[in-house]
Amino acid sequence: MLYYLFEYLDKYGFIGAGVFKYISFRASLAGILSLLISLIAGKKIIDFLQKKQIGESIRDLGLEGQLEKKGTPTMGGIIILIAIIIPTLLLAKLNNVYVILMIVSTIWMGMIGIVDDYIKIFKKDKKGMKASTKLVGQLVLGAIIAITIDYTHTLSHSDLSTNLPITKNILNYSDLIPGANNAWIIFIPIIVIVSMAVTNSVNLTDGIDGLAAGTTAIVCFGLVVLAYAAGNFKMAEYLNIIYVPNSGEVVIFLAAVIGACLGFLWYNGYPAQVFMGDTGSMALGGAIAAVAIIIKMELMLPILCGIFFTESASVIVQVGYFKYTKFRFGEGRRVFLMSPLHHHFQKKNIPESKITIRFWLITIILVLATLALIKLR
């Protein structure tokens, strides 16, 4: 909204109004505004959640310090949602299809998270929303993202393609089906799977204080670099990655996500004053997935989001191995002391704050590795 105001002012010669043309300026402003909103509104929202007794009910898993968190306000993801959406609406170009898609993805998954948290807290059902219902919601969003991207490519007469993580070659989705003319046949299922995988992985990572918020902020720093390069023709050509016209606005959205996560960490760092709940983790997962797909970096996500996917994989391995050994030997066995992976380290009596910081450091390394691969390609 402010973008259009300053565009109008610049048209009539107001000094300094032209600075809003620059993505870097608006992104910096979005990050600062998002941080301030999450810090200022965060305290008021936490007080409201405490007043309404919207607290976390803790199931005893035998983890050190776990029961001390009972009653800590949850659904704090509302702070993140507000801090992302307001700066994006104010500073991004709202006629940009990618901006609309990112806003829809974030709100869509945030609403699923809100319903899930509501059922857990007010209906006293620890399982929350039915897994099948949640998956349908994620599947529909993935399909919306894929169809929207497919439509924009049809309008621009571009191929449906993506960047590969190691080779400098570009993958055209139509090449995956010999003789097929319609790349969307393979593109839409892949995008749906990517969207669901990222969302659920971020959700599983949200298990200890500051882990999901801090890791997401670091991942988004990496995505900022990739998005800026993908939206700049000269940089995209130099790095030999796909140029995505009009995708530079993604950077403003990502800056808002970073600011929201950092502001939320003020209250969510150990010991947490508030938990984001599924409201926040689902929204952040949807945001990351949408951005990566828009800038053609979805196949980079296994490296960039290595921590998220490792957490998710630990659950799959644990459940799969338990079922296999129970069928084979009549007794279920475990690979980890507990899953997701961060709980395994908690069981080893490693302090929560140390686990969080180490996972952050690993994420920094993975982000740098992703950026290095882009250059080395």
HELIX and SHEET records of a PDB file:
HELIX    1   1 LEU A    2  LYS A   11  1                                  10    
HELIX    2   2 ALA A   17  LYS A   21  5                                   5    
HELIX    3   3 ILE A   23  LYS A   51  1                                  29    
HELIX    4   4 LEU A   67  LYS A   69  5                                   3    
HELIX    5   5 GLY A   77  LEU A   91  1                                  15    
HELIX    6   6 VAL A   97  PHE A  122  1                                  26    
HELIX    7   7 ALA A  131  SER A  156  1                                  26    
HELIX    8   8 TYR A  173  LEU A  176  5                                   4    
HELIX    9   9 TRP A  184  THR A  205  1                                  22    
HELIX   10  10 LEU A  211  ALA A  230  1                                  20    
HELIX   11  11 PHE A  233  LEU A  239  1                                   7    
HELIX   12  12 SER A  247  GLU A  249  5                                   3    
HELIX   13  13 VAL A  250  ASN A  268  1                                  19    
HELIX   14  14 GLY A  277  ILE A  294  1                                  18    
HELIX   15  15 GLU A  298  MET A  300  5                                   3    
HELIX   16  16 LEU A  301  LEU A  304  1                                   4    
HELIX   17  17 GLY A  306  PHE A  329  1                                  24    
HELIX   18  18 LEU A  341  LYS A  347  1                                   7    
HELIX   19  19 GLU A  352  LEU A  376  1                                  25    
SHEET    1   A 2 SER A 161  ASN A 163  0                                        
SHEET    2   A 2 ILE A 170  ASN A 172 -1                                        
END                                                                             
